[in-house]
Amino acid sequence: MNILKDGLSHIALSHIYDPDEDTYNIEAVKRIEEKNNNFVVINLFDRELGFIYRDKKADSFREIADKKLKFINRPQNSGTRILADYILNREKLSPKNIVGYNKEVSSHLEIAEHIAEGKADIGIGNAFYVDLFGLHFDRVKTESFDMVLDKDFYFSEEYQLFLEFLKEEDIKSSINGFKGYSSENTGKIKI
């Protein structure tokens, strides 16, 4: 979002989880705004995050630790990693309790690939890739994937045309066609 703050972009895409407020993106935007109230947060889509696994199911980090399952993680400061760290802390565990917790990959696709190839037993990712790799999915959280934009750009003709495009039934239907994705909040202003 720094490129937005520095005026290098009109729109930034974001899915940063704030465990204290149990929200996505709002607190992150408030932190960069410094009370200038320059940004608007609008939902692009929602998607399901959860434990992805092949044949070694676990419903919690406690169970992952007890079964000594090999975990694959997302990078620090990514929305999924912040969620994983929060859940781990809530379960009163340390990364040391989870085999592979510090092994990071850069995408949800790579989470699914590592599990499918047997390089890991379980990870947290979005549901989209599980069918592609013949994996299983147990939902943990619904993630809000949002657009953050400068207020001036929000009122521009270009953005208003894009917003109308997002609200078209064909577009919403396309979003809903992806496993674990929802257009129920698409286009709604969050702040």
Phi, psi and omega per residue, in radians:
M1 nan -0.166 3.111
N2 -1.121 -0.569 3.113
I3 -1.136 -0.543 3.069
L4 -1.229 -0.800 -3.140
K5 -1.079 -0.629 -3.126
D6 -1.461 0.040 3.097
G7 1.354 0.316 -3.112
L8 -1.589 -0.096 -3.123
S9 -2.639 2.704 3.061
H10 -1.574 -0.536 -3.067
I11 -2.353 2.417 2.978
A12 -2.156 2.458 3.060
L13 -1.671 2.430 -3.021
S14 -2.587 2.542 3.004
H15 -2.599 1.071 -3.116
I16 -1.665 2.074 -3.104
Y17 -1.482 2.363 3.031
D18 -1.991 1.808 -3.073
P19 -1.153 -0.509 -3.135
D20 -1.128 -0.663 -3.122
E21 -1.789 -0.126 -3.088
D22 0.930 0.822 3.125
T23 -2.315 2.876 3.028
Y24 -1.948 2.289 2.919
N25 1.316 -0.552 -3.052
I26 -1.065 -0.866 -3.114
E27 -1.183 -0.648 3.110
A28 -1.084 -0.734 3.115
V29 -1.167 -0.738 3.120
K30 -1.039 -0.654 -3.140
R31 -1.161 -0.681 -3.117
I32 -1.420 -0.388 -3.109
E33 -1.250 -0.553 -3.104
E34 0.914 0.778 3.051
K35 1.199 0.251 3.102
N36 -1.447 -0.298 3.097
N37 0.969 0.803 -3.079
N38 -1.666 -0.164 -2.983
F39 -2.085 2.673 3.059
V40 -2.076 2.421 3.075
V41 -1.969 2.142 -3.093
I42 -2.236 2.323 -3.133
N43 -1.182 2.283 3.021
L44 -1.613 -0.835 3.034
F45 -2.924 2.908 3.010
D46 -1.947 2.630 3.084
R47 -2.548 2.659 -3.095
E48 -1.480 2.297 2.995
L49 -1.925 2.540 3.123
G50 -2.992 -3.131 3.087
F51 -1.287 2.243 3.069
I52 -1.906 2.333 -3.115
Y53 -2.681 2.836 3.112
R54 -1.681 -1.165 -3.089
D55 -2.346 -0.020 -3.110
K56 -2.018 1.482 -3.054
K57 -1.291 2.537 2.982
A58 -2.629 2.522 -3.115
D59 -1.844 -0.008 -3.103
S60 -2.775 2.877 3.050
F61 -1.195 -0.532 3.070
R62 -1.040 -0.781 3.130
E63 -1.191 -0.664 3.072
I64 -1.052 -0.780 3.126
A65 -1.129 -0.821 -3.104
D66 -1.090 -0.646 -3.132
K67 -1.508 -0.078 -3.107
K68 0.954 0.750 3.102
L69 -1.337 2.577 3.136
K70 -1.516 2.075 -3.070
F71 -1.700 2.589 3.012
I72 -2.142 2.378 -2.948
N73 -2.149 2.920 3.014
R74 -1.663 2.855 -3.108
P75 -1.121 2.663 3.059
Q76 -0.996 2.539 -3.128
N77 1.310 -0.038 2.991
S78 -1.351 2.708 -3.122
G79 -1.003 -0.725 -3.127
T80 -1.180 -0.675 3.132
R81 -1.183 -0.700 3.102
I82 -1.059 -0.718 3.088
L83 -1.115 -0.796 3.130
A84 -1.069 -0.796 3.117
D85 -1.052 -0.710 3.128
Y86 -1.100 -0.827 -3.128
I87 -1.106 -0.755 3.118
L88 -1.017 -0.813 3.129
N89 -1.129 -0.717 3.121
R90 -1.072 -0.590 3.111
E91 -1.484 0.102 3.100
K92 1.009 0.775 3.090
L93 -2.066 2.833 3.090
S94 -1.925 2.708 3.031
P95 -0.936 -0.503 3.123
K96 -1.106 -0.402 3.139
N97 -1.345 -0.240 -3.037
I98 -2.007 2.049 3.115
V99 -1.077 2.165 3.073
G100 1.462 0.093 -3.056
Y101 -0.995 -0.567 -3.119
N102 -1.555 0.026 3.048
K103 -1.403 2.051 -3.023
E104 -2.018 2.504 2.966
V105 -2.219 2.792 -2.949
S106 -1.572 -0.088 -3.092
S107 -2.585 2.868 3.050
H108 -1.165 -0.579 3.070
L109 -1.024 -0.798 -3.140
E110 -1.153 -0.564 3.045
I111 -1.005 -0.915 -3.115
A112 -1.092 -0.734 3.128
E113 -1.063 -0.808 -3.136
H114 -1.050 -0.697 -3.136
I115 -1.234 -0.773 3.141
A116 -1.084 -0.621 -3.123
E117 -1.479 -0.008 3.126
G118 1.375 0.184 3.094
K119 -1.349 -0.310 3.083
A120 -2.590 2.770 3.121
D121 -1.657 -0.558 -2.988
I122 -2.765 2.684 3.069
G123 -2.821 3.049 3.057
I124 -1.872 2.230 3.136
G125 -2.766 -3.066 3.109
N126 -1.562 2.785 -2.996
A127 -1.244 -0.275 -2.984
F128 -0.936 -0.718 -2.992
Y129 -1.540 -0.151 -3.001
V130 -1.104 -0.726 3.141
D131 -1.194 -0.647 3.133
L132 -1.000 -0.636 -3.085
F133 -1.872 0.097 3.130
G134 1.187 0.656 -3.099
L135 -1.826 3.112 3.124
H136 -2.039 2.802 -3.039
F137 -2.507 2.280 3.010
D138 -2.162 2.010 -3.055
R139 -1.037 2.393 3.046
V140 -1.978 -0.726 -3.001
K141 -2.777 2.632 2.964
T142 -1.662 2.157 -3.097
E143 -1.711 2.410 3.065
S144 -1.703 2.028 3.119
F145 -1.748 1.984 -2.927
D146 -2.114 2.836 2.965
M147 -1.798 2.326 3.034
V148 -1.968 2.206 -3.119
L149 -2.461 2.708 3.082
D150 -1.109 2.406 -3.109
K151 -1.003 -0.692 3.141
D152 -1.065 -0.740 3.127
F153 -1.182 -0.606 3.121
Y154 -0.952 -0.693 -3.093
F155 -1.491 0.015 -3.129
S156 -1.278 2.705 3.112
E157 -1.076 -0.692 -3.125
E158 -1.040 -0.806 -3.112
Y159 -1.210 -0.703 -3.139
Q160 -1.073 -0.625 3.048
L161 -1.148 -0.721 3.105
F162 -1.108 -0.724 3.127
L163 -1.082 -0.739 3.084
E164 -1.088 -0.698 3.086
F165 -1.033 -0.776 -3.136
L166 -1.087 -0.532 -3.075
K167 -1.489 -0.079 3.112
E168 -1.144 2.486 -3.085
E169 -1.045 -0.634 3.118
D170 -1.077 -0.721 -3.137
I171 -1.191 -0.828 3.130
K172 -1.065 -0.694 3.109
S173 -1.124 -0.686 3.100
S174 -1.106 -0.766 3.104
I175 -1.043 -0.827 -3.111
N176 -1.151 -0.326 3.125
G177 -1.298 -0.274 3.087
F178 -1.491 2.294 -3.120
K179 -0.979 2.212 3.083
G180 1.451 0.061 -3.123
Y181 -1.856 2.618 3.128
S182 -2.467 2.421 3.078
S183 -1.776 0.209 -3.073
E184 -0.932 -0.638 -3.110
N185 -1.864 0.084 -3.094
T186 -0.948 2.216 3.111
G187 1.544 -0.110 -3.118
K188 -1.389 2.392 3.099
I189 -1.376 2.266 3.087
K190 -1.683 -0.724 2.995
I191 -2.632 nan nan
